[in-house]
Amino acid sequence: MWKDHMLLQKLKEDRKIIEEEEAETLAKQEASRRKKMARAQDSILKYMVKIMEVCKGKGFVYGIVPEKGKPVTGSFDSLREWWKDKVRFNRNAPTAIAEYLPALIF
């Protein structure tokens, strides 16, 4: 009986350690995903500015809606107010994707 109790206690401790390791792994994966997203956004902005210079563009806007988290947006200074106030990408994009993406897949 005593051995069974000790074995049960050891199993509970092992399960707790495994759960902590899984939580740590998930946190590392999330941090990695955020870092990659930040790098991608920096690259997008860099190339958009380069395109603006080469093509003599007057402005640009873009938006990315990740699976988790809030949408990431970027815009040229002259269009930023319009992008945030009129288009409201942060609010409207996730709803539009949820509505239209299933129709696009099938």
Buried (B, 14 or more C-beta within 10 A) or exposed (E): EEEEEEEEEEEEEEEEEEEEEEEEEEEEEEEEBEEEBEEEBEEBBEEBEEEBEEEEEEBBBBBBBEEEEEBBBBBBEEBBEEBBEEBEBBEEBBEEEEEEEEEEEE
